[in-house]
Amino acid sequence: MSVQINLDETIYPLECIREAGVVYSELCSLTLQHRTEHSLVAEITSLSAADERTVVNEFLNYLLNLSLEKHLQAT
């Protein structure tokens, strides 16, 4: 089972989304599809027997941290 999340690239830069996907590649797979010019759908599928919601939440927390660091560096 997978979870689909809408992500706004002005908040979550594509570079950060891809980096989080690499870091979490042993725990989940990540598929991205653009919806609009600045938003996309991320489909996250757990690869382990771990609770899928936990894996998705940890992925999103990591992504949020990466994105925040990138925005803070830009200021």
Beta strands, then each sheet from edge to edge (+ up, - down):
strand 1: 2-8
strand 2: 28-36
strand 3: 39-46
sheet 1: 1+ 3- 2+
end
